[in-house]
Amino acid sequence: MSSVSCCASQVSFSRLEDFKSLAKKRLPSDVWEYYSFPSCNGFTIQENERAFQRYRLLPRVLRDVSRVDTTATVLGSQLDMPVAIAPTAHHSLAHPDGEKATATGAASANSAFVLSSFANCSMEDIAQTAPHGVRWFYLILQNDPDRTRELLQRAERAGFTAIWLTVDQPRFQFQHRPESEMKSAEGVRLPNLTFDDAPGDARSPEFTAYLRDNVKQPITWDDVVWLRKNTSLKIVLKGILSAEDAKEAVKVGVDGICVSNHGGRQLDGVPASIDALPDIVRAVGGKVEVYVDGGVRTGTDVLKALALGARCVFIGRPVLWGLAANGAEGVHQVLQLFKEQLNLAMAQAGCSQLSDIKPSLVIHESYYLHGRHWNTGTLND
């Protein structure tokens, strides 16, 4: 199992909770609260984790699992595991090297990294630091289309192979975000979101006004169509929870959908991502790749998501915990921990490769509690 060095002693990290505990000790309280910040009462952020527990695994036995292969192809890139890094903001608050450390950790684990527009390191920094890493860019559209085109061109030149667009933020809550009051955020920069005319201090009222004036909100399906016409990069829409929206995404020509509720940081009271996943998978009928994020904490969580139809699972907060605990190596170790746990879970479930993971591998707890068949396949599959 993974381990990190804490001070001069070796600390065994066999659980994600160990990374979380060390990160909480090391991070300033305001940074920890920012990373943990939920929307409203926090129902959705809690439900994301609880929902995984309501699905049961139904393993198959007497199968040859002497070798287990976790490799996956996602957006045309081969990864060592179907686990990748979701876009999250302000990595420099967790470690001085910020997203450069995250990209290094992802590349060393042969995973993929989605760089946020709210990152503290530029696209060019990431390309230079981890030139061989699989990298995708989470774009925020600008009111000025020429500025959006400039961001797209930068992404292409820096070797990013896909654009992610968050679609569940019709309004950016600039004035309510806790980072504006964080002492630890002093001096942070947002090089993938700002231009030469931006105020220097990202925490200032002037900077908030700058974002409000320049960020396009709300965005509509017309903007997705515009994006499709203005880039040759693959496009993923992040934040879809309804089958109707998934079908519309297929119509406008996107390459992937990430089923997500923004980690519980937007509209509170929406379904857990894992609960919404099966309907999305059925709606798109294999026409686009489907991913999921939110509440993923173990390899068995990953296995359940794959059985319910996800091609890849994305993690956010766990990566920040690894980054805070041990920098780039901590990110690598968190990813390896997920890979090891998934490998073991697949073997125990009778799956030697990802194609062996069928819908019948998972069944909702209500099947046992109420005799109702909620599983997405057939028990004899």
N, C-alpha and C positions, 0 to 999 in steps of 0.2 A: 504494500500500500504506500501511498505518498507520504512524505514527511518533509518538514521545513525546518530550517535552523533558526531558532529564536535566541538572540544574543549568542552565548557561547555554547549553549546546550542544544541537543537534538530533541525536537518535539515531534512525536508521532502523530500524523494527521490522517487517520483512517476514516474520518467522517467529515462531511461538509460542515457540520456544527462546530468542529474544532477551528476551521478557518473563520467562521462567523464570530466565534468568541474572541479570538485573537484580534480580529479586525476591530471589534467593538472596543477592546482595550486600547488599541493603538490610535484610533481615530479621535480627533476632537469631537466633543459631544454634538456640536452644531453640524458637523459633516455627517456623523452617523445618523442624526435625525433627518438630514436632507436625503440621504440614500434610502432611508426607510420610510420616507414620507408617503402616506396614503391619501386618497381622496376622501373627503367627508369623514364618515365614521369608520372607514377602513374595512367595510364588509367584503368588498371584492378582493382585496389583497389577502384576506384570511381565507376566503372561499377558494381562491386559486390553489392553495395547498390542500385544503380539506377535500376538495373534489377528487383529487387523485386517490385518496384513501377510500372513496366509495366504489372504485373499480377493483374487481378481484381478478387475479391471474388464474387461468385454467391450463396448467402445463400439460404437455404431451410427454410420455415416457418411452423408454426403450428405444431411443434414437441415438445415433452416433454423433455425439457432440465433443469428440476428442479434440477437434479444432473448431474454433468459433471465429468467424470473420465479421468484423464490425464496419468495414469500409463502406462508404456511401458516396454516391454522385449527386451533388447538389448544384443546381444552376450551371451544370457542365463541368464542375470542378470535383475531383476525387478527394475525399476527406478520409481520415483514419477512423472517423466515427460520425454518426448522424447527430452530433452535438456541436453547436457553434455559438458565437458570442453575439448577443443582441445589442442594439445601439443604446448606450447609456451616456449620460453627460458627465463632464467635469472629473475625469480620471486623475487629474493632477492634484485633486484634493485627497486622493487615496495614496498617491505615490508621486515623488518629484518628477519621475519620467513620464507620468501620465499615460496617454494612449499609446505612446511608443513602447512602453513596457507591455501593455496589453497585446499589441500587435506582435511583439516578439514572442510572448508566451503562446499566442494562438498559432503562430507559424511553426514554433518548435514542436507543437502537438499535432501539426498538420490538420488544424481546424480552420474555420473561417471567422472573420471579424467584420462586423458592420460598424463603421466609424460614424459617430453621431455628428450632426451639424453643430451641436453644443459641445463638441470636443475641445480640449485645450491645446491639442496638437493639430497641425495642418495635414491635409491630404498628402502633401509633398513630404512632410516629416515621416509619415507612416511608410510611404513608398521607399524612402531612403533607408529607414531603420529595418524594415522587414520586406526586402524587395521580392522575395519568393513566396510570401504569404498570400493566401486567398483573401481578398479584401473587397468589400462592397460599401457603398456610401449612402448614408441616410440623408436625403436631400430635404431642405425646407425651401419651398418656392418663394420667390421674391415678387413684389408688386411689379418691378421692372423686369420684363422678360429677358432683356439683354443681360441682366445680372444673373438670372437663372441659367442662361446659356453659358455664361462665363464659368459658373460652378460646374456645369456638366462637362465643359471642355477641360477644366482642371482635373476632374475625376478621370476622364479618359486618358489624359497625358500621364497621370500618376498610376495608371495600371489598375484602376478599379474596374471590375467587370460587371457590376450591377448597380442599379439605383434603387434604393428603398424609399418609399414615400409613406409617411404616417398619415392615415386618413381618419383617425378618431379624435382629432383635435380641431374642431371647427373654430374654437377660440383659444388662443394662447393666453394663459392666465398670468401674464407678466407681473401684474401688481401683487399677486398672492403667493408667488413662489418664495420659499424660505431662503434661497441662496442670496437674495437681495439684502438680507440682514446678517449673513454669515461673515464673521470676522475672518474666518479661515479662507474665504473666497477672494480676499484682497489680491489684486494683481492678476487674476485669471484672465485669459483671453479666449476669444472665440473666432479663430482664423478661418473657419469654414462657413461662417454665417455673416461676417462683417466685411466691409469694404473700406477704402481709404478715407471715407468721410465719417467713419464711426467714431464716437467719443471714446476716450482711452479707458475709462474705468467701467468695467462691465457691471458694476453694482450700482452705478449712479442713476438718478432719475432721468438724466439726459440719454443714457444708454437704453433704458427701458422705453423711452419715447422713440428712440431711433429704431428699435426692433418693431414697435407697434406701427411705425410709419412704413417700414420696408418689407416686413413679412406678409405674404399674401394670406389673407384669412377672410372668410372661409374659402376652402378650395372645393371644387366640384368635379364631376365626371369630365367636364369639358377640359379641365386642367390636366387630367390624366391623358386624355386624347392628345392635348398639346404636347405633353411630355413624350408620348410615344412617337410623335412626329419629329421631335427635336433631339432624339438621342438614339444611337444604335445599341446602347447598353441594354441589358436585360432589366426589367422593371418588376419590383415586388411591392405589393400594397400591404401595409402592416396596419392591423386594427380592424379587420373585418370580423363580424360576429354573426351575421345573418346570411342565410342561403341566398336570398334575393340579391344582396350586394355581391356575393361571390359570383353569381351568374353574370351580373353586370360587368364585373372585372374581367371575366373571360371574354365578353363581347368586345371590350375596348382593347384587347390584345396584350394584357400583362403576362408575365412569365411565371409569376408566383404570388401566393397569398400567404400572409402570416396571420393565423388566427390569434388575436391578442386583445386584451383589454387594458393595455398600457401598464401592466404590472399593478393595476388597481389605483393608478394615479390620475385617472380622468373621471368619467362618469361612474359614480359608485352605485352598486346594485345591479350591474350587468352580470351575465352568466360567467362562470369560470371558463377560461379558455378551453380547457380539456372537455368540458361539457358541450361547448359549441362546435368542437372539431368535427364530430361525425357528420353533422348536417352539411357542413361546408364541403367535406370530402365527397359526399353523395351529390351535392349540387354541381360541382365542377366536372365530375365524371372522368377524372384523369386528364383533362385538357390542360391543366396547369399544375405546377407543383404546389403542395400545401404544407405549411410549417405551423408550428405552435410555440408560444412562449407563455410564461406566467406560472409560478408556483412549482417549477421543476426543481426538485431537490435531491433526487436519487436516481441510480441507474434503472430501478424498477419503474420510476415515473417515466423515464425515457421509453422503456419497453412498452408501457401502456399506451403512450402517445403514438408510437409507431404502429401498434396493433390497431389503433383507432383511425389510422390513415395518414399520419404525418410523415413526410419524407425526411424531415430534419426537425430537431428540437433546439430552441434557442434559450440561453440562460443570460440573465442580467446581473442581479444582485450577487449571486455566487461568485461571479468573476471579480466584482469589486471587492469582495471579502478576500479572495486570493491575492489580488493586487495589493491591498492594504497589509496583508500578512507577510508577503514575501516578494513583492514586485513581479517582474516578468516570470520568475520561477514559480511564484505562487499561482499565477494564472495558468501556467503549464500544469502544475500539480492538480489544480481543481479540474481541469479538463481530463487529465489522466485518471483522476478518481472516478469521474463519470464513465470513462471508457472501461475501466476495470470493473465497475459495478454492472455496467450494461453487459459486458462479456460474461460475467458470472450469471446474471439473471437470464440471459439468452440460453446458456448451457442448462440451467436448472429448468427452463421452460421447454427444452427440447428443440431449440433453434440453433442451427450451426451457421446461418447467414441471414441477412435481413429479409431476404425473400421468403424465408420460412415463417416469418412473423405474420400471422393471419388475424383477421378480426375476431375469430372464435377464441383467441388467446385471452381476451378480456371479457368480463361479464359484470354488469352493474350489480351492486349489492342488493338492490331491490328484487332481483331474481330469487335470491334466497330468503329475503324478508317477506315478500308478498307473492312469490310464485309468478312474477311477471317477467317475460323474456325481454330484457333491455339490451342484450348483447347485439352487436352489429352483424354478426355472422350466424352460422348454425352450429349447434353443438357437435355435429358430426363432420365438420369441415376438416 
